[in-house]
Amino acid sequence: MKKRWLLNLLLLCLVAGLMAFLYLRPQQVVEQAQGYEISNYKLSEFNAISVEYPTKAAVSFAKVNGNWRLVAPIKMRADRASVQRILSIIAAKSKDKITSSNLEKFGLSNPELKLKLFRDNNNVEEFTFGTHNPVTDEQYVAHRGNVYLVANAYGEAAATQLIELIDKSPLKPTEKVAGFDFSHLEQWEDSKLKLDLLDGQWKVSIAAAKPQQNEMNEWLDFSWVQNSAKSVEIYRPDHKVTYPSFEIKLTDGSKVHFDKIQESPDLQLARPDEGLIYNFPADSGFTMLNPPINNPN
């Protein structure tokens, strides 16, 4: 009886050991199957980007005072999230790493696009995008003599339409608000509404108004500092047309002028100095132009 008990115990240990082996070994295989890293660069290493196409003008970015700007074919503030998506190729992983001189096989002899990331003029990393693999729904990318299969999203990010690469925030990151002059908007023409932010306190030109400081701060942050348009378009002012307008006063003493092109179905605000029209949904657009001043009249 004792021998049978010892035999059962031995068999139990063998089964437990086998189960532990089978459990741990697949984890090692999974780790190996995670694939190859295309690079080990960091986002902060690069200060310029060029996206080059075979049949149209290249799109170029440059980092200026810590902020990304489009520099060609137009000069505009760049959408930070779009730039980060383009740069994300440096963190891509691939299950396949191919060393081959036959670039034509992967559509890399006449690539769909070339992405160049610059540390400086003499230090450039190039990523070349070739054909798509219909089986895996991935794209061939060449970098430093190797070919990788990566998700289609990396090529799509680099090929984003130019207008979508423009920053959709109506204010620059460096522009700090000191007040608003809404006196030339229809709803505020009679009251000549002006707002001033002095030493952290809001002052309203309408004597009967009783603004709550927290509400005003939330309005500024939600409607102007953090708010981005759903889309932008190029603005070419028609000097024969006079639009309702307003100005935002900045802490450095300067002002930003906006023309109100329309209020519905979307609010369209044009900023002549940026050459852009910003399109906002009607609900958030209404809030932008109607601060919570608590005016009883």
C-alpha positions in Angstrom: 0.0 0.0 0.0 2.8 2.3 0.9 4.6 1.6 -2.4 1.4 2.4 -4.4 1.1 5.7 -2.5 4.7 6.6 -3.3 4.1 5.7 -7.0 1.0 7.9 -7.1 3.0 10.8 -5.6 5.8 10.3 -8.1 3.3 10.3 -11.0 1.7 13.5 -9.6 5.0 15.2 -9.5 5.8 14.3 -13.1 2.4 15.6 -14.2 2.9 18.8 -12.3 6.4 19.2 -13.8 5.1 18.6 -17.3 2.3 21.1 -16.9 4.7 23.7 -15.6 7.0 23.1 -18.6 4.1 23.4 -21.1 2.9 26.6 -19.3 6.2 28.3 -19.3 7.5 27.3 -22.7 4.8 29.0 -24.8 5.5 32.2 -23.0 9.1 32.1 -24.3 7.8 31.3 -27.8 5.4 34.3 -27.6 8.2 36.6 -26.5 10.3 35.5 -29.5 7.3 35.9 -31.8 6.8 39.5 -30.8 9.2 40.3 -33.6 11.9 42.7 -34.5 12.1 46.3 -33.6 12.7 48.5 -36.6 14.7 51.0 -34.6 15.6 52.1 -31.1 15.4 55.8 -31.7 13.6 58.3 -29.5 11.0 60.9 -30.6 13.1 63.7 -29.0 16.1 62.9 -31.3 14.5 64.4 -34.4 13.9 68.0 -35.3 12.8 67.8 -38.9 10.7 65.5 -41.1 10.3 65.1 -44.9 7.6 62.9 -46.5 8.5 62.5 -50.2 6.2 61.2 -52.9 7.0 60.1 -56.5 4.4 62.4 -58.2 3.7 65.3 -55.8 5.5 67.9 -53.7 7.1 66.7 -50.5 5.6 67.6 -47.1 8.2 69.0 -44.6 8.1 69.7 -40.9 10.5 71.5 -38.6 10.6 71.8 -34.8 10.7 75.4 -33.8 11.0 76.4 -30.1 9.8 72.9 -29.2 6.7 73.1 -31.4 6.2 71.4 -34.8 5.5 73.5 -37.9 4.7 72.7 -41.5 7.4 74.4 -43.6 6.5 73.0 -47.1 4.6 73.2 -49.3 2.8 75.6 -46.9 3.9 77.3 -43.7 1.5 76.5 -40.8 1.4 75.3 -37.3 1.4 71.5 -37.5 -1.0 69.2 -35.7 1.1 67.6 -32.9 -0.8 64.3 -32.8 -0.4 63.9 -36.6 3.4 64.5 -36.3 3.6 61.9 -33.5 1.8 59.4 -35.6 4.3 59.9 -38.5 7.2 59.5 -36.1 5.7 56.4 -34.5 7.4 54.3 -37.3 10.5 54.4 -35.1 8.7 52.2 -32.5 7.2 49.8 -35.0 7.7 46.0 -34.6 7.7 43.4 -37.3 7.4 39.6 -37.2 9.6 39.5 -40.3 13.0 40.9 -41.0 14.3 40.3 -44.5 17.7 41.0 -45.8 17.5 41.2 -49.6 18.9 43.2 -52.5 15.8 42.5 -54.6 13.9 45.6 -53.6 11.7 45.4 -56.7 10.1 42.3 -55.2 8.7 44.4 -52.3 7.8 47.5 -54.4 10.8 49.3 -52.9 12.7 50.2 -56.0 9.9 52.6 -56.9 8.5 53.2 -53.4 5.1 54.6 -52.5 6.7 57.2 -50.3 9.9 57.9 -48.5 10.0 59.2 -44.9 13.1 61.0 -43.8 13.7 61.9 -40.2 16.4 64.4 -39.5 18.6 65.0 -36.4 20.5 67.5 -38.5 21.3 68.0 -42.2 24.0 65.3 -42.1 22.2 62.8 -39.9 19.2 61.4 -41.6 17.2 58.2 -41.0 15.2 57.0 -44.1 12.2 54.7 -44.1 11.0 53.6 -47.6 7.4 52.3 -48.0 6.7 49.7 -50.7 3.8 47.4 -51.6 1.1 46.0 -49.4 0.9 42.3 -48.5 -2.7 41.3 -49.1 -2.4 38.2 -46.9 -1.3 39.9 -43.7 -2.7 43.3 -44.5 0.7 44.9 -43.8 3.2 47.0 -45.8 6.8 46.4 -46.7 9.2 49.0 -45.2 12.9 49.2 -45.8 15.3 50.7 -43.3 19.1 50.4 -43.0 19.4 47.5 -45.5 16.6 45.4 -44.0 12.9 44.9 -45.1 10.1 44.6 -42.6 6.4 44.0 -42.7 4.6 46.5 -40.6 1.0 47.6 -40.0 -0.5 49.7 -42.8 -1.2 52.5 -40.3 2.4 53.7 -40.4 2.3 54.4 -44.1 -1.2 55.9 -43.8 -0.1 58.3 -41.1 2.8 59.5 -43.3 0.4 59.9 -46.3 -2.2 62.0 -44.4 -3.7 64.8 -46.5 -2.0 68.1 -46.1 -5.0 69.9 -44.7 -5.3 67.3 -41.9 -1.7 68.0 -40.8 -2.5 71.6 -39.8 -3.0 72.4 -36.1 -6.7 72.8 -35.4 -6.3 74.8 -32.2 -7.4 78.5 -32.8 -4.7 79.7 -30.4 -0.9 79.1 -30.6 0.7 77.2 -27.7 2.6 80.4 -26.8 -0.5 82.7 -26.8 -1.7 83.4 -23.2 -5.2 85.0 -23.0 -5.6 88.3 -21.1 -9.1 89.1 -22.2 -11.8 89.3 -25.0 -13.4 92.1 -26.9 -16.8 90.8 -28.1 -18.2 94.2 -28.7 -18.5 93.8 -32.5 -20.5 90.6 -32.4 -24.3 90.9 -33.0 -25.3 89.5 -29.6 -23.0 91.8 -27.7 -23.2 94.9 -29.9 -25.6 96.8 -27.6 -23.8 95.9 -24.4 -20.3 96.3 -25.9 -19.1 93.2 -23.9 -15.4 93.1 -23.0 -13.7 90.7 -20.6 -10.3 91.3 -18.9 -8.3 88.7 -16.9 -6.4 90.8 -14.3 -4.2 89.2 -11.6 -6.2 86.0 -12.0 -9.6 87.7 -11.7 -12.2 88.3 -14.4 -13.5 91.8 -15.0 -16.7 92.3 -17.1 -17.6 95.6 -18.8 -21.3 95.0 -18.1 -22.0 96.5 -14.6 -25.0 94.2 -13.9 -23.1 91.0 -14.7 -22.0 88.8 -11.8 -19.4 86.3 -13.2 -18.3 83.4 -11.1 -14.5 83.1 -11.3 -14.5 79.3 -11.5 -17.1 79.2 -14.3 -15.1 81.8 -16.3 -11.9 79.9 -15.8 -13.5 76.7 -16.9 -15.1 78.4 -19.9 -11.7 79.8 -21.0 -10.0 76.4 -20.6 -12.8 74.3 -22.2 -13.7 76.7 -25.0 -10.4 78.2 -26.0 -7.3 76.6 -24.4 -8.2 72.9 -24.9 -10.7 73.3 -27.7 -9.7 72.2 -31.2 -11.7 72.6 -34.4 -13.1 69.5 -36.0 -11.6 70.7 -39.3 -9.7 73.6 -40.9 -9.6 75.1 -44.3 -7.5 77.8 -46.1 -8.9 81.4 -45.6 -8.5 83.9 -48.4 -10.2 87.1 -47.1 -12.6 88.9 -49.4 -11.9 92.6 -48.6 -15.3 93.5 -50.1 -17.1 91.6 -47.3 -17.2 92.8 -43.7 -17.8 90.0 -41.2 -18.8 90.3 -37.5 -15.5 90.0 -35.6 -13.9 89.9 -32.2 -10.4 90.1 -30.7 -8.6 88.1 -28.0 -6.2 90.1 -25.9 -2.9 88.4 -25.0 -0.7 88.9 -22.0 2.2 90.3 -24.1 -0.1 93.2 -25.2 -0.9 91.9 -28.7 -4.3 90.9 -30.0 -5.6 88.1 -32.2 -8.4 89.0 -34.6 -11.1 86.6 -35.7 -13.8 87.0 -38.3 -17.1 85.1 -37.7 -17.9 83.7 -41.2 -21.1 81.9 -40.1 -22.7 80.6 -36.9 -24.7 77.6 -38.2 -24.9 74.8 -39.0 -21.3 75.0 -37.8 -19.4 78.0 -36.3 -16.7 79.1 -38.7 -14.1 81.4 -37.3 -11.4 82.8 -39.6 -8.0 83.9 -38.4 -6.5 86.2 -41.1 -3.0 86.1 -39.7 -2.9 82.3 -39.8 -4.8 82.2 -43.1 -7.2 79.6 -41.8 -10.9 79.0 -41.1 -11.7 76.9 -38.0 -14.9 74.8 -38.1 -16.6 74.1 -34.7 -19.8 72.2 -34.0 -22.7 74.5 -33.3 -23.0 73.7 -29.6 -19.4 74.2 -28.6 -19.3 77.2 -31.0 -22.1 78.9 -29.2 -20.3 78.4 -25.8 -17.1 79.9 -27.3 -18.9 83.2 -28.1 -21.2 83.4 -25.0 -19.1 83.4 -21.8 -21.0 82.7 -18.5 -21.1 86.3 -17.2 -24.4 85.8 -15.4 -26.0 88.9 -16.8 -29.6 89.3 -15.4 -30.7 91.5 -18.3 
